[in-house]
Amino acid sequence: MKQSKTFIPTMRENPSDIEMRSHQLLLRAGYIRQNANGVYTYLTLAQRVFRKIEAIIRQEMEAIEGIEISLPALQSSSILKETERWDSYGKEMFHVADRQTNQLALSSSDEEAIIDLLRDEVRSYKKLPLTIFQIKTKFRDEIKPRAGLLHSREFIRKDAYSFHSTQESLDEKYLEVMQAYTNMLTRLGMHFRMVISDGGTGSHEFIALTENGEDRIAYSDSSSYAANMEFAEVHVDYETPDEKQVEMIKISTPNQRTIEDLASFLSVNPERIIKSLVYKVDSEFVMVVCRGDHCVNEYKLKRFLNVKHMELATEQQIEELLGCHTGSVGPVKLPIGVRVYADHAVKAMVNVVAGANIDDYHLLNVNPERDFAIDDYVDIRFVQEGDASPDGMGTIKFTEGIGVGHLRKLGTIFSEQMKGTFLNEHGRTKPFIMGSYSLGVSRLLATIAEQFNDEKGLKWPKHLAPFDIHLITMNVKDEVQTQLADELYAVLESYRYDVLYDDRNERAGVKFADADLIGLPVRIIIGKRANEGIVEVMYRHSGESIDWQKEEVLEKLQSFFSAD
C-alpha cells in the first residue's frame, strides 16, 4: 500500500491530557481517533492488527469446537427483566427505545440473549455440550472513560458461552478454554499471568503484565500461583511469642487517632497493636480485628459473611454503639450481640495494644480469648509482599497488569432464572450448566501497544504488525531512488509481503519519525546508494541497521520472517 494513498494521520506531540502510553502512541501513530468521550474510530492500521488478533482467536476457539455466531447489539428489555438485570445492571447499560416505544438496550453482555436462543433450540442432553462464541462491538456507559481503549464506551470483545448437562462436562471445557486462552496470548507474544479472581476455582483472569497497569496481582516467585490482590489467600504460620501474659491496664492516649500515631506515641511496632473496625452487615454490627500492620480485605470479609450489604459503620453509629469515636475502638467489653471476627494473625498476639472504647484511652497487655471473645478466625487481610505463597512454594511478590480475559463458571444461575432447560438421559428437566469466557479484543490492541514500545513509538511483533515492511524513499525526486523503490515494492508484493511504501514527498526526518511511531518490524530505506543497488535495512525491535544488496533482500527477509 502506498502511504500517499492511504490515511495514517500521525501526530508529533503527545496530547497533554492523556497519561497511558498505549493511548498516546495509538493516537500519535494514526491507529485511532477519538470521536466522543470514550468512543473511537479504528483507522486502517488498527483494523489490520485486529484482523490478525481475531484470526488467532478464531483458530484457538475452533480448535476446542467453538461455533461462531453473531448476536444482535440490541437486546429486548423482556429477556433482561427475566434475570432482573434490566434494573440491577445500573446506569452503565445504554437504554434505548424504538418508534413503537419498545424498551431496548445496547449489549454489554449476552447471557440472556444466548440462553433465549438456545432454550428454543436445544431440548435434549444429546445436543450438549455446546460452545458458542462471537467477536462483536459491545457497549458500556462508563462514568469517566479513560486510558483510551482500556476503558471505552464502545469496545470490541470476544464472548463465548458453553452449555453442559453435567458439572464434570463444564469442568473439562473450562480447562480447555483456559488452555486456549493461554495459547492465544502466547501466540500474540504477550507477557501475562493467569490469576485466581474469586478465591476458588470458579473464576480466573488473564492479566497482561505492564509497568502501569490498572490491576495489582500477587504471585509466587517459585511457582505458577497468582491471584488478584482482592482474592489472594494468606497462608502464614504465625509464631506465638514465648511471653507470659500480664495484667491489662488502661492508659491515656490523647488525640491518637491512627495506628501510626499510636505506635509513635507508645513507641511500639504497629504489629503489636490490634486494629479494630466496626462494620454494619445487613441490619447488625460486627467487629473485625487484625494486626496493626495489616489491612482488612473487604472482598474476603464479604464473601465469608455471605451478605448482600456491608459497609463501615459511620462515626455516629460507632458513638451510639460503643460510646466513643473511631480512634479508640477496641474489642474488649463489647455490647451483647456484637460478633467479633479476627484475622489468623491475631491468634498469635500476646500483651498487645487495643482501643478501650473510651475516647483518648487505650488498653495495654490485651490478650485474645482472655480479654475478649472471638467468634471465628478467618483469612480476612490483604496479602503482603514476603508472605509465604499459599501453595507452599516460594514467597509472594507484587506486580501490575491489565486484565484482558476472564473465565467464569456460571453454573445454573442464569438458566434457572430464564427457564433454559433440557431433558437429561432420564427424561427429567434440568437447567443448562453454563460457562462464560470473555476476551477484550480492543483491550488487546492497547495492551500489546503498552508492552511493545520505546521512546520513539510502537514496536509491533512481526506476526501482528499491520504491515511487514516499511519501504521508504528518502528523496522521491531522485529517479534512481524512485525506480529502485518501485522495483522492490513490486517484487515484495509479488512474494506476498505486506508493504507500506512511503512514497510521500516529505523530508526524510518526517518519514523516519512516522516510521518510528508506526512501528513496523522491518524498514527498508532507499537512499544515496541506490545507484549501487544497495539499500539500508533497519530492524525496529533491535534498532540494528545494515546494508543489503538488492539481490539479497528476498533471501534475508525470508530468513528474518521465518525465524521464531
N, C-alpha and C positions, 0 to 999 in steps of 0.2 A: 504494500500500500504506500502510495506516495504521500509524504507528510503535507505537501502543499494542497492535496485534495481531500484531506480528512479534517477532523475537528478535534484538536488537542489544545485547549486554551490553558497555557501554563501561566504561573504567577511567580514573580521574582522574590517577593517578600512574604513572610508568614503573616497571616491575618492576626491582628493584635488581640482578638477576643477568644482565640482558640488555643487550648492547652495540650490536648492529646497529640502526640507526634504523628500517629497514623492519620488523624483528621487533617492536620496541617499538610501532610505530604500528598494525600489523595486529592485535596483541593489544588495545591500548587502544581502537581504533575498533570492535572487535567483529566483525572479519573471520574470525579464527581463535581456537581454543582448544587448548591442549596437553593431550593425553590421557596420554601417557607420554613418556619421553625420546626426542625425535626423531619423535614421532607426533602428528599434528594433526587436529582436526576443522575442516572448512571450513564456516563458517556462511553464512547466506543472502547476505550482501553479497559474500563471496568467490565463491560459486557464480555469482552474476550476472556478475561480472567474468570468471570462467573462460569462461562461455558466449560472451562477446564475443571473447575472445582465441582460443578454439577455432574460432569462425566464420571469423575471418581466416585462421587456419592451414589450415582445410579449403578455403577458396576458393583460396588460392595453391597448395596441393598438387594440387587437382583441375585447376587451370589448366595444370599440367605433366603431366597424365594420371596422377596418383596415384590408386590404388584403395584405399579404406579397408576394413580388416578389423579383427577383434579377436582376438588370440591369447590363449591361456589364461595366467592368472597362475601356475598350477602347471606346472612342467616336469619331465619324466621324467629321471631320472639317466642313462638309457641314451643319450639324444641328447647330453647334456652330456659324457659319457665319450668319445663319438666325437671330440670336439675336445680332450679332456683338460682341459676347464675345470671339470669336477666337482671336480678336485683343485687345479688351478692357480689358480682364481679366489680361493681363500683364504677367510678367515673372514668376509668381507663378504657371502658368499652365505648366505641363510637356507635351512637344510636341514630338511625335514620328512619324516614317514613316515605312510602311511595305515594302516588297520586290518589290511591284509594285509602290512604291513611293507615295502611298495614304497617305494623311496627317491625323494623328490621335492625340488624346490627352488622357492622363490618367485622369479619372474622379475625379474632386474635388467637383462638384455639378451636379445635374441631372435634372434640369428644362427642358432642351432641350430634353433629352432622354425620359423622361416620357411623354412629350407632343407629341413627334414623335410617341410613341407607341399608345397613346390614340386617336390621331386625325384620325387614320385609323380605329379605332375600336368602338369609341363612337360617334354615329351620332345624337342621339336623347336625349332630356331632360329627357326621361323616364329612362335612364340609370344613371342619376345623382340624388343625389350626390354620389361621389365615393372617397374613401380614400385608398391610396396605400402606403405601407412602405417597407423598406428594411434595413438590417443591413449588411454593407459591408465595405471593406477597401477602403479608398479614398486617394488621393494624392495631395500634395501642395508643391511647391518648396520654402519653407521658406528660406529667405536670411540667417538668423542666427538661425537655430533650437536650442532651449534652453529649459531648465526646463523639460527635459525628455519627457514624453508622453503628456504634456500640449501643446507643440509646436513641432510637429514632421512632417516629410515629408510624412510619410505613417501612416495612422491612421484609427481607426475603428469608424464608425458613423452610427447612425440610422437616416435615412432620411424618411420623409413622405410628401406626397402631396395630397391635397384634391381638387376635381373638383366640381363645382357648376353651377347651372343655374341662381341663384339669389344671391344678396348680403346678403339677410336675411339668406339664407342657409349657406353661408360662415361664417357669424357671429355666428350662432349656433354651427357649427363644431369647430370654433376657441375656443369657451368656453369649448367644450367637450375635445379638445386636451389639453387645459390649465389645466383642472381638471385631465386628465390622467397623465400629467407630474407631477402635484402635488402629485398624488398617487404614481407614480414611485419613486420619490425622497424621499417621506415619507417612503415607504416600504424599500428603501435602507438604511434608518436610517440617512440620511444626514441632516445637518443644512444648510438651504437655504432660500433665498427670491426670489420672483418673482418681477422683476423690469421693469418699463417702459423704453423702449430703443429707442423711436423715438419722444418722446414728445406728442404722441397721443395714439390712441387705436389700431393702426395697427401693432405694434411690441412689443414683450415682451421678456425678457431674464430671465433665471433661473440661479441665482448666488449662488454657494456653498460658505458659509462663512468660511474664513480661516484667520490665523494671517498674512500670507504673500501672499496675493492674487495679481493677475495681474489687477483686476478691482477695482475701488473705487465706492461705492454706497452711496447715500444719502437716509435716511429713517426716518420716523416719530417715535418718541418714544412713541406715543399713538395710532397709527393706523397701518393699513397694507400698507400705502403708501411707495413706494420705487422706486427709479429710478437711472439709471446710472448718474454719475456726469455730463456727457455731455448733458443730457436731463432733468435733474431735474429742475422743474419750481421754480420760485421765486414769492411768493405772500406775499409781505410785505407792510403794510400801513405805509408809511413814514410821520412823523410829520414835517411840515414846521416850523422852528424856529420863535418865535414871536420877530422878529428883523427887524428894519427899514433898508431899502436899502439905501446904501450910495454911494458916488461918486467913480467910478472906477479910479484907479491910476496905473501907470506903475512904477515898481521898478527894480533895477539892481540885478540880481541873478547869479553872475559869477560862471561858472563851476558846476552849479547844474543841473545834467542830469537825475536823477531819482526821483521818488516820495519820497523815503526815505530820500535822500539827501536834497530835497527841504523842506520837513516837518521839518527836523532838523534845517536847515538854518533859516527858518522863525518862528520856534517854534510854529507850528500848527499841529493839528492832520491830518493824511492822508485823513480822511473823509471830510475835508474842502478844499480839492484840487480836481480839475477836471482833470481826466486822459483823454488825447486826443490821439487817434490813427487814422492814415490815412491808408485806405485800397484801393488797386486797385481792382475794381469789374468789371469783364469783361473788358470794354475799358474805364471806367471812375473811378474817385476817389471819395470816400465818407469819411466823418469823423465820428468816433464813439466815444462818450464820456460816461464816467461812473465816479463814485466816486473813489477817490484815493485809498481807502482800498478795492475796488472790482476789479475783474478780468473779462475782456471781454471773453465771451464764444463764440468761433468762430463757433461751431456747430449750436448754436441757431441763430447766425447772418446770416450764410449762408442759413439756412433754411428760415429765414424771408425774406431775399433779393431774394431768389429763383433764384440763379445764378449758372452758371457752374464753373466759375473760380473766386477765391477770394484769395488775399494774401496781407500781409502787404506791404505797399509801401517801397521802398528802400530809403536809405539816399539821393541818388542822385535825385530820383523822388520827395521827400519831399522838397529838396532845390530848385528844379525847380518850384514846385507848390507854395511854401509858402515863399521861400527866407530865410529859417532857417534850423537848424538841429533838430533832433528828440526831444531833451530835452526841446525845447522851443515852441513846437507846442501847439496851442490853438484854440478854436472855434470862436474867435472874429475877425470880418472883414476878412472873407474868400473870396477867389476868387468867382466870379459869377459862378453858376452851381455846386458847391460842396455841396452836400446834407449832412445834419447832423442828425444822429440818436443817441438818448440818452437813457440810461437805466432809468427806472422809478425813481430810487433814485435821479437822477439829478434834477427832478422837485421840490424837497423839499430843494434844496441847496440855501442858501442866503449869499451874501457877501463872496464869496469863491475865491480861487486862481486858475488861469489858465495861460497857456502859452501865450506869447504876439506875437508869430510868428516873433520874433526878437531874434537872438542869445543872450543868457545870460540875458534875460529880461522876467519877468512875470507880470501879472496883478493881483491886489488886488481888492476885492469888486466886483467880477464878479457875475452877476445875469442872469440866463437863461431867455430867452424871452425878457428881457430888453436889454441885451448887445449882444445877438446872437440868431438867429432863429433856431428852431428845427423842422425838417420835421416830425418826429414821435418819440413817446416814446414807447420803446419796452423792453420786458424782454430779455436782452442780456448779463446778467452776470452769473457767476457760483454761485450756492447756497453756503451758508456758514453755518457751524455748529451754531446752536442757532437761525437761521431764523425760522419763522413760517412755519409749514408744509402746502403745497398747498391745502390740503383737509380741512384745518381749525382745525385739531386735533393734538395738541402737537407741538413739535419743532423738527427741523432737527438734526440728528446725522449722523456721517460717519462711515463706516466700509469697510473692504476689502474682496474680494472674487474672485472666479474663475468661469467664465462663462461655464456652461455645456449644456445649452439648449437654443434654440432660436425659437420663433414663429413669423411668418410674414404673413400678408395679402397681397399677391402679386397682387390681382385683375386680370386685363387682360393684364398686360404689356408684359408678355412672350407669351401668347396665341395669342394676336393680331399680334405680330411680326412673329410667326410661322404658322399663319392661322389655329390655333387649334380651331375649331368651332363645333357647334351642331345646330340642329333645335329646336327652342323653341315650346311651345304649340300652337303658331300662325303660325308655319311653317316658321319662319324667322331665318336667320343665325345669330348666336351670338357667341362671343368668350367665351371660358371657363373662369369662375371666379375661381381663384386659391388661395390656402393657402399653405404655406411651413413650415415644422416643423422639426427641426434638434435636435439631442441629441448626444453629443460626448461620445461614449462608452469607448474608451481608455482613454479619459479625466476623465471619471467617476472613472475608476480604480485608476488613480493617485490622484484624488480629495478625494476619500474615504480614500486612504492611507494618504493623507495630514491631514485629520480630525481625523483619528483614529490611533494614535501612541503615544509612550512615548520615553524617553531617551534610552530605550533598543531595541525598534523595533516596529513592527506593532501590532495593536490590533483590529483584524477584528471583526465586528458584527457577531454574531453566525450564522445568516442566510446567510451570504455572504462568510464566511471563506472557503478556498479551501478544508479543512478537518474539521470535527467536533472536533476531539480529537487527541492530540499528545501523543502517548504511548511511554514512554521512559524506557529502561532498563539501569540502571546505570552501571552494570557490566555483559556483555554478557557471560563472562567465568564462572559466577556463575550459576550452573544448576538450583537451586531453583528459582532464579530470571527469568531466561530464560523460565523455564517451566510455571511459573505463567503468564509471559507476553504473551507467545504463547496462553495460555488458554484464557486470556482476549481478545486478538486480535480476536480469532475465534468467541467468544461469541458476541463481539461488532459488528463484521461484519455481523453475522447472524441476528442481530437486526437492520441491515441497517444503522448503523453509518458509516460515512466515517472516517477511522482511518489512520493516518500516524504513522507507527510503526518504531521508531528509534532503529533498531537492529544493528547499526554500532558498530564496535569495536573501539570506541573513548572514550576519557576521559569524565567524567561526565560534567566537566566545558565546554567542547566544545559543548556537546549536549544541555546543558541548554542555552548557548549563541545563538546557532542556533534556538532553540525553541522560545526564546525571539524575535529574528529577524522575524521569520516566522509568529508568532502572532496568533496561533490557540486559540479558546476560552477556551478550557479545556486541561489541561496537567495531565496525569496520570503517576506517577513515580513509577517504581518497584525498590525498594532498599533493604536495610538491613533487613527490617521487612517482607520480602516476605515469610520467613519461618513461620510467624504468620498469613499469609493470609491478611496482611494489606498493602495498597497502599497509597501513598501521592497524593492528588489531589490539583491542583492549578488553580485558575481562572485568566485568563490573564488580564481581564479588571480591576479587583479589587486588584489583587496580593494576595488575600486571599489563604492560604494554610491549608488544613485539612487532617486528616487521615480517610480512609474508610476501612471497612471490604470488602473483595472481593465479599461477598454475597449481599452487599447493593449497589454495583456500578450501576447496571442497573436501580434500582428504583430511585436513586438520580440523575442519568443522565437524566432520563425521566422527572423528576421534573424540572431540570435546562433548558432543551431544549424546554419544553412546556410552560415555563413562558414567559411573554411578555418582 
